[in-house]
Amino acid sequence: MEHSNQMDRYLGQILDGRYEIQEVIGRGGMAVVYRAYCHLLNRNVAIKILRDDIAADSEFRQRFKQEAQAVAKLSHANIVSVYDVSRTPGLDYIVMELIEGVTLKQYMKTKGRISCKESAHFAAQICKALVHAHGKGIIHRDIKPQNIMIGMDGRIKVGDFGIAYLESELEEQQSATLGSVHYISPEQARGLGPDARSDIYSLGVVLYEMLSGMLPFTGDSPDEIAAQHVNGTPTPLRTVCADVPEELEQIVMRAMEQDITRRYQTAAEMLADLDSYLAESAEAAHAAKEHAEEVVMPKAVAPVSRSGELAKESYVRRSRRANKVSLLTGFLLVLVFAIAVFVFLWSYWLKDLFSDPTKISIPNFVGSDVEGITSNSELNRIYNFSVSYSINSDAEAGIIIAQEPESGKSRTLDSGGIDITLTVSSGAQMVDVPNVVNLQYTEAYNTLLRSGFLVEYEFAVSDSVTADYVISTSPEAGDRIPAGATIYMTVSSGPENKEVQVPNVVGLSRAAAISKVEEVGLSLGNITYVESEMPEGAVIWQSITAYTTVEEHDKIYLQVSSGPAETAAPTQDEA
């Protein structure tokens, strides 16, 4: 009740001069979610505000902000967008896309089992979200139906990337009911660090639940359920639901492999199998529909005389004529059908058989060891292999990750053979994190960029490190991590944070705005370009309201006009 009273005080308030809090739409162990209206951009948004007792933990606040800022880089149709991250004294919140709809958990409670087609369609959309996030180096770590929204248009939106696990962590510390344990991966249950394949396991559990209407593992306590993820064996899906196709069951069970090396190694692999299943299901449904359409033969109708009866000879004569017409009509219909079938077969099959007997379908080499493929004498009689290498952290060195032409495509086999280009993983390029502690932060930033890393930095009060010099990095110096990973850098703001007044940069040029922001001591966040009637290159929005007082080095985000949307030239008819 105390938390409720604490958070209800925000109702009716306007945060940062733009977000008007309207109503509570959700509560969790970490934060309260509100519906709000953004007066600056005239749209409804969702705002997640940290609870007062949680915000009192400075370390947790920092983690919350870092995770939210990392997620703000994601932009995908199947991911709930993060618009803004704000941290003011005593108040931490993130501004997100407002989804009008229900959670997947609510949908399952209402509907029970979900059809195979709809379940696969939902899972494919979740996979697309994972492919995008994993490509940015962000792991969800808590995929479950409660974190998946179904919009009014039926589109899936995955929420709380990088943040949901913080709430689960708090619930675990507080001995609260850990709903996430039903979807936790075996490696997470063992206390090991999760990776992209952990999200795939959790998605497998979600898909199992959608198809069967039940969870693969249950128990009387979180520990009991977690132990089953590590050592138990889920009941095969087709044993529970015989109507689930074998191909779909294989997808679910591979995603839920306890051995992480036998699981799908990337979300893209799982998505490919789901897309293949959906395509084959659509083809099968279309074929079944065509097969069910039967030709209705016309029936002979015995004519009736005025007296109500036919003479015997007249009946026989007319009956024979009607039968002849029926037979002729039926013959013509069958002939038309046969011609149509022949044309179809000729176009898609017979033509190739007669005109190009050496056309073959390209096999799938992706996932195979390149040495085994290129050294196979039988394959070398048919294909001319060329190999290129690509750095890839998701596949071991020597594994084929792409091919051109793709599998399933037809090519003509002639005396010269068929050219195949194989792209092979050279493994992840591992790089040592350089030591930038005690360097001036701009020098440290450039050093890390030159070493191939992405960099995010935050300022923190320090009595021992000079202002503008690096206090620490995460990962630390000497750690060996994949090139392109993000390094989080903490920079000293001196023994105490100064307060600065936010300038008004709306209407200024991009260069002038950056100069003014840096002049007062604020940090510049992302700059995004938006179509606008304002002149191209002019700032049209700033994330912190002008003339408010904030801490020095707080990050400010800008939107810059890319000019008005281009108007399509009128067609000849319109002219």
C-alpha positions as CSV (number, residue, x, y, z in Angstrom):
1,M,0.0,0.0,0.0
2,E,3.0,2.3,0.8
3,H,4.3,1.9,-2.8
4,S,0.9,2.6,-4.2
5,N,0.7,5.9,-2.3
6,Q,4.2,6.8,-3.3
7,M,3.6,6.4,-6.9
8,D,0.1,7.7,-7.2
9,R,1.4,11.1,-6.3
10,Y,2.7,11.5,-9.9
11,L,-0.9,11.4,-11.3
12,G,-1.7,14.7,-13.0
13,Q,1.9,15.9,-12.8
14,I,3.9,17.0,-15.9
15,L,7.5,15.6,-15.9
16,D,10.3,17.6,-17.5
17,G,7.7,20.1,-18.8
18,R,6.3,17.7,-21.4
19,Y,5.0,14.3,-20.1
20,E,1.6,14.6,-18.4
21,I,0.9,11.5,-16.2
22,Q,-2.6,10.3,-16.7
23,E,-3.1,6.8,-15.1
24,V,-1.4,3.8,-13.8
25,I,-1.4,0.9,-16.3
26,G,1.0,-1.5,-14.6
27,R,2.9,-2.2,-11.4
28,G,6.0,-4.4,-10.8
29,G,8.6,-5.1,-8.2
30,M,10.9,-2.5,-9.6
31,A,8.7,0.2,-11.2
32,V,5.2,1.5,-11.9
33,V,4.1,2.1,-15.5
34,Y,1.9,5.0,-16.4
35,R,0.0,6.1,-19.4
36,A,1.1,9.7,-20.2
37,Y,0.7,12.3,-22.9
38,C,3.7,14.0,-24.5
39,H,2.8,17.6,-25.1
40,L,5.9,18.2,-27.2
41,L,5.2,15.6,-29.8
42,N,1.5,15.3,-29.2
43,R,1.4,11.5,-28.6
44,N,0.5,9.0,-25.9
45,V,3.4,7.2,-24.3
46,A,4.1,4.8,-21.5
47,I,6.4,5.9,-18.7
48,K,8.1,3.5,-16.3
49,I,9.2,5.2,-13.1
50,L,11.5,3.5,-10.6
51,R,9.9,2.9,-7.1
52,D,11.3,5.3,-4.4
53,D,12.9,2.5,-2.4
54,I,14.6,1.1,-5.5
55,A,15.8,4.5,-6.7
56,A,17.5,5.0,-3.3
57,D,20.1,2.4,-4.4
58,S,22.5,4.5,-6.5
59,E,24.2,1.4,-8.0
60,F,20.8,0.0,-9.2
61,R,19.8,3.4,-10.6
62,Q,23.0,3.5,-12.6
63,R,22.4,0.0,-14.0
64,F,18.8,0.9,-14.8
65,K,19.9,3.9,-16.8
66,Q,22.7,2.2,-18.6
67,E,20.4,-0.7,-19.7
68,A,17.7,1.7,-20.8
69,Q,20.1,3.8,-22.8
70,A,21.5,0.7,-24.5
71,V,17.9,-0.5,-25.4
72,A,17.1,3.0,-26.8
73,K,19.4,2.1,-29.7
74,L,17.0,-0.6,-30.8
75,S,14.6,0.2,-33.6
76,H,12.5,-2.6,-34.9
77,A,8.8,-3.2,-35.7
78,N,8.6,-6.1,-33.2
79,I,10.3,-4.3,-30.3
80,V,8.7,-1.8,-27.9
81,S,10.6,1.5,-28.7
82,V,12.3,3.5,-25.9
83,Y,11.9,7.2,-26.7
84,D,13.7,8.8,-23.7
85,V,15.6,8.1,-20.5
86,S,15.6,10.7,-17.7
87,R,17.4,10.9,-14.4
88,T,16.7,13.8,-12.1
89,P,17.2,14.0,-8.3
90,G,14.9,11.5,-6.8
91,L,13.2,10.5,-10.1
92,D,14.4,7.9,-12.7
93,Y,12.1,6.9,-15.6
94,I,12.1,5.8,-19.1
95,V,9.6,6.8,-21.8
96,M,8.4,4.0,-24.1
97,E,6.0,3.4,-27.0
98,L,2.5,2.8,-25.7
99,I,1.1,-0.5,-27.0
100,E,-2.7,-0.7,-27.1
101,G,-3.3,-4.4,-26.7
102,V,-2.8,-7.4,-24.3
103,T,0.2,-9.4,-23.1
104,L,0.7,-12.8,-24.7
105,K,0.1,-14.3,-21.2
106,Q,-3.4,-12.6,-21.1
107,Y,-4.1,-13.8,-24.6
108,M,-3.2,-17.4,-23.7
109,K,-5.4,-17.3,-20.6
110,T,-8.3,-16.2,-22.7
111,K,-7.8,-18.5,-25.6
112,G,-6.1,-21.5,-24.0
113,R,-4.2,-23.4,-26.7
114,I,-3.2,-21.3,-29.7
115,S,-3.3,-22.8,-33.2
116,C,-0.1,-24.1,-34.8
117,K,-0.2,-21.4,-37.5
118,E,-0.8,-18.5,-35.1
119,S,1.8,-19.8,-32.6
120,A,4.4,-20.1,-35.3
121,H,3.5,-16.7,-36.6
122,F,3.9,-15.2,-33.1
123,A,7.2,-17.0,-32.5
124,A,8.6,-15.8,-35.9
125,Q,7.9,-12.2,-34.9
126,I,9.6,-12.7,-31.6
127,C,12.6,-14.2,-33.5
128,K,12.8,-11.1,-35.7
129,A,13.0,-9.0,-32.5
130,L,15.8,-11.2,-31.2
131,V,17.7,-11.2,-34.4
132,H,17.7,-7.3,-34.3
133,A,18.6,-7.0,-30.7
134,H,21.3,-9.7,-30.7
135,G,22.8,-8.0,-33.7
136,K,23.2,-4.9,-31.5
137,G,24.8,-7.0,-28.7
138,I,21.7,-6.8,-26.5
139,I,20.3,-9.9,-24.8
140,H,16.8,-9.8,-23.3
141,R,17.5,-12.4,-20.6
142,D,13.9,-12.7,-19.5
143,I,11.8,-13.7,-22.5
144,K,8.3,-14.8,-21.2
145,P,4.7,-14.1,-22.2
146,Q,4.3,-11.3,-19.7
147,N,7.0,-9.3,-21.6
148,I,5.4,-9.8,-25.0
149,M,2.6,-7.6,-26.2
150,I,0.0,-8.3,-28.9
151,G,-1.2,-5.0,-30.5
152,M,-4.6,-4.3,-31.8
153,D,-3.3,-5.1,-35.3
154,G,-2.1,-8.5,-34.2
155,R,1.6,-7.5,-34.3
156,I,3.9,-8.8,-31.6
157,K,6.0,-6.3,-29.6
158,V,8.7,-7.6,-27.3
159,G,9.3,-5.2,-24.3
160,D,11.8,-4.5,-21.6
161,F,14.9,-5.6,-23.5
162,G,17.8,-5.6,-21.0
163,I,15.6,-4.3,-18.2
164,A,13.2,-7.1,-17.4
165,Y,15.9,-9.2,-15.8
166,L,16.6,-6.4,-13.3
167,E,13.1,-6.8,-12.0
168,S,13.4,-10.6,-11.8
169,E,16.7,-10.1,-9.9
170,L,14.9,-7.9,-7.4
171,E,12.1,-10.4,-7.0
172,E,14.6,-13.1,-6.3
173,Q,16.4,-11.0,-3.7
174,Q,13.1,-10.2,-2.1
175,S,12.1,-13.9,-2.2
176,A,9.1,-13.0,-4.3
177,T,7.4,-15.4,-6.7
178,L,9.8,-15.8,-9.6
179,G,7.5,-16.2,-12.6
180,S,10.5,-16.1,-14.9
181,V,11.8,-19.4,-13.6
182,H,9.3,-21.2,-15.8
183,Y,11.1,-19.8,-18.9
184,I,14.7,-19.7,-17.5
185,S,17.5,-21.3,-19.6
186,P,19.5,-24.2,-18.0
187,E,22.7,-22.1,-18.0
188,Q,20.9,-19.2,-16.2
189,A,19.4,-21.8,-13.7
190,R,23.0,-22.9,-13.0
191,G,24.0,-19.3,-12.2
192,L,26.0,-18.8,-15.4
193,G,25.9,-15.7,-17.6
194,P,23.3,-15.9,-20.4
195,D,24.0,-15.3,-24.1
196,A,21.8,-15.0,-27.2
197,R,21.1,-18.8,-27.1
198,S,19.5,-18.3,-23.6
199,D,16.8,-16.1,-25.2
200,I,16.2,-18.8,-27.8
201,Y,15.6,-21.4,-25.0
202,S,13.1,-19.2,-23.3
203,L,11.3,-18.6,-26.7
204,G,11.2,-22.4,-27.1
205,V,9.4,-22.7,-23.7
206,V,7.0,-19.9,-24.8
207,L,6.2,-21.7,-28.1
208,Y,5.7,-25.0,-26.2
209,E,3.2,-23.3,-23.9
210,M,1.4,-21.6,-26.8
211,L,1.0,-24.9,-28.7
212,S,0.1,-27.1,-25.7
213,G,-1.6,-24.7,-23.3
214,M,0.8,-25.9,-20.5
215,L,4.3,-25.3,-19.3
216,P,7.0,-28.0,-19.9
217,F,8.1,-27.8,-16.3
218,T,6.2,-27.2,-13.1
219,G,6.8,-27.6,-9.4
220,D,6.1,-26.4,-5.9
221,S,9.0,-24.0,-5.7
222,P,11.2,-21.9,-8.0
223,D,14.2,-24.1,-7.1
224,E,12.3,-27.3,-8.0
225,I,11.4,-25.8,-11.4
226,A,14.9,-24.5,-12.1
227,A,16.3,-27.9,-11.3
228,Q,14.0,-29.5,-14.0
229,H,15.3,-27.0,-16.6
230,V,18.8,-28.3,-15.8
231,N,18.2,-32.0,-15.4
232,G,14.6,-32.8,-16.5
233,T,13.2,-33.8,-19.8
234,P,10.1,-32.1,-21.1
235,T,7.3,-34.3,-22.4
236,P,7.5,-34.4,-26.2
237,L,5.0,-31.9,-27.6
238,R,3.2,-34.5,-29.9
239,T,2.7,-36.7,-26.9
240,V,0.7,-33.9,-25.2
241,C,-0.9,-32.6,-28.4
242,A,-1.0,-35.1,-31.3
243,D,-2.2,-32.5,-33.8
244,V,1.1,-30.5,-33.7
245,P,3.0,-31.2,-36.9
246,E,6.3,-33.1,-36.4
247,E,8.3,-30.2,-38.1
248,L,6.9,-27.7,-35.6
249,E,7.7,-30.1,-32.7
250,Q,11.3,-30.4,-33.9
251,I,11.6,-26.6,-33.9
252,V,10.3,-26.4,-30.3
253,M,12.5,-29.2,-29.0
254,R,15.7,-27.9,-30.7
255,A,15.1,-24.5,-29.2
256,M,14.7,-26.1,-25.8
257,E,17.9,-28.2,-26.0
258,Q,19.5,-28.3,-22.5
259,D,22.9,-28.7,-24.2
260,I,23.6,-25.1,-25.5
261,T,25.7,-26.4,-28.3
262,R,22.8,-28.5,-29.8
263,R,20.4,-25.6,-29.5
264,Y,19.8,-23.1,-32.3
265,Q,22.9,-21.0,-32.3
266,T,21.2,-17.9,-33.6
267,A,17.7,-16.5,-33.6
268,A,18.1,-16.2,-37.4
269,E,18.4,-20.1,-37.7
270,M,15.2,-20.6,-35.7
271,L,13.4,-17.9,-37.8
272,A,14.4,-19.7,-41.0
273,D,12.9,-22.9,-39.8
274,L,9.7,-21.2,-38.6
275,D,9.4,-19.3,-42.0
276,S,9.9,-22.6,-43.8
277,Y,7.2,-24.3,-41.7
278,L,4.7,-21.4,-42.3
279,A,5.4,-21.4,-46.0
280,E,4.9,-25.2,-46.3
281,S,1.7,-25.0,-44.2
282,A,0.4,-22.3,-46.5
283,E,1.2,-24.4,-49.6
284,A,-0.4,-27.5,-48.1
285,A,-3.6,-25.5,-47.2
286,H,-3.8,-24.1,-50.7
287,A,-3.3,-27.6,-52.2
288,A,-6.0,-29.0,-50.0
289,K,-8.4,-26.3,-51.0
290,E,-7.8,-26.9,-54.7
291,H,-8.3,-30.7,-54.2
292,A,-11.6,-30.1,-52.4
293,E,-13.0,-28.1,-55.3
294,E,-14.9,-30.8,-57.4
295,V,-16.5,-30.3,-60.8
296,V,-20.3,-30.5,-60.3
297,M,-21.8,-32.4,-63.3
298,P,-25.1,-31.2,-64.6
299,K,-28.0,-33.5,-63.9
300,A,-30.5,-34.6,-66.5
301,V,-34.0,-33.5,-65.7
302,A,-37.0,-35.5,-66.8
303,P,-39.4,-33.1,-68.6
304,V,-43.0,-33.3,-67.5
305,S,-46.0,-33.2,-69.9
306,R,-49.0,-31.0,-69.3
307,S,-50.8,-34.0,-68.0
308,G,-48.1,-34.7,-65.5
309,E,-46.9,-37.9,-67.3
310,L,-44.6,-38.7,-70.2
311,A,-45.3,-41.2,-72.9
312,K,-42.8,-44.0,-72.7
313,E,-41.1,-43.3,-76.1
314,S,-40.9,-39.5,-75.4
315,Y,-39.3,-40.1,-72.0
316,V,-36.7,-42.5,-73.5
317,R,-35.9,-40.1,-76.3
318,R,-35.5,-37.1,-74.1
319,S,-33.6,-39.1,-71.5
320,R,-31.1,-40.2,-74.1
321,R,-30.7,-36.7,-75.3
322,A,-30.2,-35.4,-71.8
323,N,-27.6,-38.1,-71.1
324,K,-25.7,-37.2,-74.3
325,V,-25.7,-33.5,-73.3
326,S,-24.5,-34.4,-69.8
327,L,-21.7,-36.7,-71.2
328,L,-20.6,-34.1,-73.7
329,T,-20.6,-31.3,-71.0
330,G,-18.7,-33.5,-68.6
331,F,-16.2,-34.5,-71.4
332,L,-15.6,-30.8,-72.2
333,L,-15.1,-29.9,-68.6
334,V,-12.6,-32.8,-68.1
335,L,-10.8,-31.8,-71.3
336,V,-10.5,-28.1,-70.1
337,F,-9.3,-29.3,-66.7
338,A,-6.7,-31.7,-68.3
339,I,-5.4,-28.9,-70.6
340,A,-5.0,-26.5,-67.6
341,V,-3.1,-29.2,-65.7
342,F,-0.9,-29.9,-68.7
343,V,-0.1,-26.2,-69.0
344,F,0.7,-25.9,-65.4
345,L,3.0,-29.0,-65.4
346,W,4.6,-27.9,-68.6
347,S,5.4,-24.4,-67.2
348,Y,6.7,-25.6,-63.9
349,W,8.1,-29.1,-64.5
350,L,7.7,-30.9,-67.9
351,K,9.3,-28.0,-69.7
352,D,12.4,-28.4,-67.7
353,L,12.5,-32.1,-68.1
354,F,12.4,-31.9,-71.9
355,S,14.3,-28.7,-72.5
356,D,16.8,-28.8,-69.6
357,P,17.4,-32.3,-68.2
358,T,20.5,-31.1,-66.3
359,K,18.8,-28.6,-64.0
360,I,19.3,-29.4,-60.4
361,S,18.4,-28.0,-57.0
362,I,21.1,-26.4,-54.9
363,P,21.6,-28.2,-51.6
364,N,22.0,-26.4,-48.2
365,F,25.6,-26.1,-47.1
366,V,25.0,-23.6,-44.3
367,G,26.0,-25.0,-40.9
368,S,28.5,-27.5,-42.4
369,D,32.2,-27.5,-42.0
370,V,33.8,-25.9,-45.0
371,E,36.7,-28.5,-45.2
372,G,34.2,-31.4,-45.4
373,I,32.3,-29.7,-48.2
374,T,35.2,-28.5,-50.4
375,S,37.2,-31.7,-50.1
376,N,34.2,-33.9,-51.1
377,S,35.1,-35.4,-54.5
378,E,31.5,-36.1,-55.4
379,L,30.5,-32.5,-54.7
380,N,33.5,-31.2,-56.6
381,R,32.4,-33.0,-59.8
382,I,29.2,-30.8,-59.7
383,Y,30.1,-27.6,-58.0
384,N,32.9,-25.0,-58.3
385,F,33.4,-23.7,-54.7
386,S,34.8,-20.3,-53.9
387,V,35.3,-19.4,-50.3
388,S,35.3,-16.0,-48.5
389,Y,35.7,-15.5,-44.7
390,S,33.7,-13.3,-42.3
391,I,34.2,-12.5,-38.6
392,N,31.2,-14.0,-36.8
393,S,30.8,-14.4,-33.1
394,D,27.8,-16.8,-33.4
395,A,29.5,-19.6,-35.4
396,E,32.8,-21.4,-34.8
397,A,35.7,-20.9,-37.2
398,G,35.3,-23.0,-40.4
399,I,31.5,-23.2,-40.3
400,I,29.6,-22.1,-43.4
401,I,27.3,-19.2,-42.5
402,A,26.0,-18.2,-46.0
403,Q,25.9,-19.4,-49.6
404,E,25.2,-18.0,-53.0
405,P,23.1,-19.3,-54.7
406,E,20.9,-20.1,-51.7
407,S,19.7,-23.7,-51.1
408,G,16.6,-24.8,-53.0
409,K,17.3,-22.7,-56.1
410,S,17.7,-24.5,-59.5
411,R,20.8,-24.1,-61.6
412,T,21.8,-25.7,-64.9
413,L,24.6,-28.2,-64.8
414,D,26.9,-28.0,-67.7
415,S,30.4,-29.1,-68.4
416,G,31.8,-26.2,-66.5
417,G,30.0,-27.1,-63.3
418,I,27.9,-24.8,-61.0
419,D,29.6,-21.9,-59.2
420,I,28.9,-21.7,-55.5
421,T,30.2,-19.0,-53.2
422,L,30.5,-20.1,-49.5
423,T,30.9,-17.5,-46.7
424,V,32.7,-19.1,-43.8
425,S,33.0,-17.9,-40.2
426,S,36.5,-17.0,-39.1
427,G,35.2,-17.0,-35.6
428,A,34.8,-14.0,-33.3
429,Q,37.7,-11.5,-33.5
430,M,38.7,-11.2,-29.9
431,V,40.3,-8.0,-28.8
432,D,42.0,-7.0,-25.5
433,V,40.3,-4.0,-23.8
434,P,43.0,-1.3,-23.5
435,N,43.7,0.5,-20.2
436,V,42.2,4.0,-20.4
437,V,41.7,4.5,-16.6
438,N,43.0,7.9,-15.5
439,L,43.1,9.2,-19.1
440,Q,41.1,12.3,-20.0
441,Y,37.8,11.0,-21.2
442,T,37.9,12.3,-24.8
443,E,41.3,10.7,-25.3
444,A,40.0,7.5,-23.7
445,Y,36.9,7.6,-25.9
446,N,39.0,7.9,-29.1
447,T,41.4,5.2,-27.9
448,L,38.6,2.7,-27.5
449,L,37.0,3.6,-30.8
450,R,40.3,3.0,-32.6
451,S,40.5,-0.4,-30.9
452,G,37.2,-1.3,-32.6
453,F,34.8,-0.9,-29.7
454,L,31.5,1.0,-29.2
455,V,31.6,3.4,-26.2
456,E,29.0,4.6,-23.8
457,Y,30.0,6.9,-20.9
458,E,28.5,8.4,-17.8
459,F,29.8,10.9,-15.3
460,A,30.0,10.1,-11.5
461,V,31.1,12.1,-8.5
462,S,34.6,11.2,-7.3
463,D,36.8,12.6,-4.5
464,S,39.9,10.8,-5.8
465,V,39.9,11.1,-9.6
466,T,40.3,14.5,-11.3
467,A,37.2,15.8,-13.1
468,D,36.9,14.6,-16.8
469,Y,39.2,11.6,-16.2
470,V,38.2,8.0,-16.5
471,I,37.4,6.2,-13.2
472,S,36.7,2.7,-14.6
473,T,35.5,0.7,-17.6
474,S,33.3,-2.3,-17.9
475,P,34.6,-4.7,-19.2
476,E,37.9,-3.9,-17.4
477,A,41.3,-3.4,-19.0
478,G,42.8,-6.6,-20.2
479,D,39.5,-8.4,-20.7
480,R,39.4,-10.2,-24.0
481,I,36.0,-9.5,-25.7
482,P,34.6,-9.5,-29.3
483,A,35.5,-6.6,-31.5
484,G,32.5,-4.2,-31.9
485,A,31.3,-4.9,-28.3
486,T,30.2,-1.9,-26.2
487,I,32.4,-0.6,-23.4
488,Y,30.8,1.4,-20.6
489,M,33.1,4.1,-19.3
490,T,32.6,5.9,-16.0
491,V,34.1,9.4,-15.9
492,S,34.8,11.6,-12.9
493,S,32.7,14.8,-12.6
494,G,34.9,15.9,-9.7
495,P,34.2,15.9,-5.9
496,E,30.6,17.2,-6.4
497,N,28.2,17.6,-9.3
498,K,27.6,21.1,-10.5
499,E,24.2,22.3,-11.6
500,V,23.9,23.9,-15.0
501,Q,21.0,25.6,-16.8
502,V,19.9,23.9,-20.0
503,P,20.1,26.2,-23.1
504,N,17.4,26.5,-25.7
505,V,18.9,25.1,-28.9
506,V,15.7,24.5,-30.9
507,G,15.9,26.5,-34.1
508,L,19.7,26.5,-34.1
509,S,21.9,24.7,-36.7
510,R,23.2,21.3,-35.7
511,A,26.8,22.7,-35.2
512,A,25.7,25.7,-33.2
513,A,23.5,23.5,-31.0
514,I,26.3,21.0,-30.3
515,S,28.7,23.9,-29.4
516,K,26.1,25.5,-27.0
517,V,25.4,22.1,-25.3
518,E,29.1,21.4,-24.7
519,E,29.7,25.0,-23.6
520,V,27.5,24.7,-20.6
521,G,28.9,21.2,-19.7
522,L,26.1,18.9,-20.8
523,S,26.9,15.6,-22.6
524,L,25.5,15.1,-26.1
525,G,23.4,12.0,-26.7
526,N,22.2,10.6,-29.9
527,I,21.1,13.0,-32.7
528,T,18.3,11.7,-34.9
529,Y,17.0,13.2,-38.1
530,V,13.2,13.7,-38.6
531,E,11.2,15.0,-41.5
532,S,10.0,18.5,-40.7
533,E,8.8,21.7,-42.3
534,M,11.7,23.5,-40.5
535,P,14.9,24.1,-42.6
536,E,17.1,21.1,-43.1
537,G,19.8,20.9,-40.4
538,A,17.9,22.9,-37.8
539,V,17.3,21.4,-34.3
540,I,13.5,20.8,-33.9
541,W,13.5,19.1,-30.4
542,Q,15.7,18.7,-27.3
543,S,15.2,16.0,-24.7
544,I,15.6,18.3,-21.7
545,T,13.4,21.3,-21.4
546,A,15.2,24.6,-21.9
547,Y,16.1,26.7,-18.9
548,T,15.6,23.9,-16.4
549,T,18.5,23.2,-14.0
550,V,20.2,19.8,-14.2
551,E,23.4,18.2,-13.1
552,E,26.5,18.9,-15.2
553,H,27.3,16.2,-17.7
554,D,23.7,15.0,-17.9
555,K,23.0,13.7,-21.4
556,I,20.8,15.6,-23.8
557,Y,19.4,14.1,-27.0
558,L,18.5,16.2,-30.1
559,Q,16.3,15.8,-33.2
560,V,17.4,17.6,-36.3
561,S,15.2,18.4,-39.4
562,S,16.0,16.4,-42.5
563,G,13.7,18.7,-44.4
564,P,10.1,18.2,-45.5
565,A,8.9,14.9,-46.9
566,E,9.3,14.6,-50.6
567,T,6.0,15.0,-52.5
568,A,5.6,12.4,-55.2
569,A,5.4,13.8,-58.7
570,P,1.9,13.7,-60.2
571,T,1.2,11.0,-62.7
572,Q,0.0,11.8,-66.2
573,D,-3.6,11.1,-65.3
574,E,-3.4,13.4,-62.2
575,A,-1.9,16.1,-64.3
